[in-house]
Amino acid sequence: MLPVRPNAHARYDARERAYEYQITTRKNPLLVGRAFYFFKKCDISLMNEAAALLVGEHDFTSFSKVKTDVNHFVCTIKKAHWAKKR
């Protein structure tokens, strides 16, 4: 891991990003705004089949703002999976 420059910008200087999304099947007031509440049981193996389709290089122009300073919308997804928290 390389040290971060003191004047580094989190958005413009990042070389990689990681995101974590949470789904809950039980209502919990402590998770409001932090997890998506889904009222049915989740099929994690089926969700992982769908997540595997995201791995690779893809053009995300359709999901991007129209007027932006970014000159390309191709991103490489290195890993995508769902796991059940214990």
N, C-alpha and C positions, 0 to 999 in steps of 0.2 A: 504494500500500500504506500502510495506517495504522499508526502505532506502537502497540505493545501496552502496555497499562497494567501497571505493576509488580506489581499484585495480581491480574492476570487468571488465570482458571482454564482450563486447556487443554480440559477437558471441557465445562464449563458455559457458558463465554463464547465458544466457537468459533462462527463464523457459517458456516464451510465446513470440510470435511475432505477429504483426498485419501488414497487407499489404493492401494498397489501390490502385486500378487500375482505371484509368479514360479512358473513350471512348468519343470522340467528333464526331459529325456528320457534323460539320462545320469546314472548314479549318481555322486555326488560327495560325499565325506564333509564337505567344507567348506560344503556347502549344506544339511546336515541341520538341520531346524528353521527354515530360511530360505526354502526352495523346496519345492514339492510335486513328488515324483518320479512321473512318468507314464511307463509302460513302452512306450507306443505313440507313433507319430508324431502330432503335433497338426496339425489342419486349421485354420490361423489364420483363413482367410476364413469358415469355418463358425462358428468361435468368435466372430468379430466380428458375424456375423448375429445370434447369440444375445445378445451384449452390447448390441446396438442396441435390443433389446426392453426393456432396463432403463432407457434414457434417458427422462426425463419424471418426472412426479409419481406416486408409488405409496404405498399403505398397507402398511407392513411389520409390522403387528400380529402376524401369524403367526410372525414371526422374533424377536419381542421377549420380554423377561422379563414374567411375569404381574404380579408385585408390584414396581412401580417408581414413582418420583416423576414420571416423564414423563407428560404429559397428552395427547400425540398421537404417532402413529407414522407420519405422512405425511412422506416425504422426497422431495426433488427430486434426481434423478441428472442431472448436467449433461453428463457424458462417461463413456463406458465403451468401452474397446477393448483389444485384445491386439496386441502387436508382438513381432517376433522380434529378440532382441538379437544384435548382431554380435559 
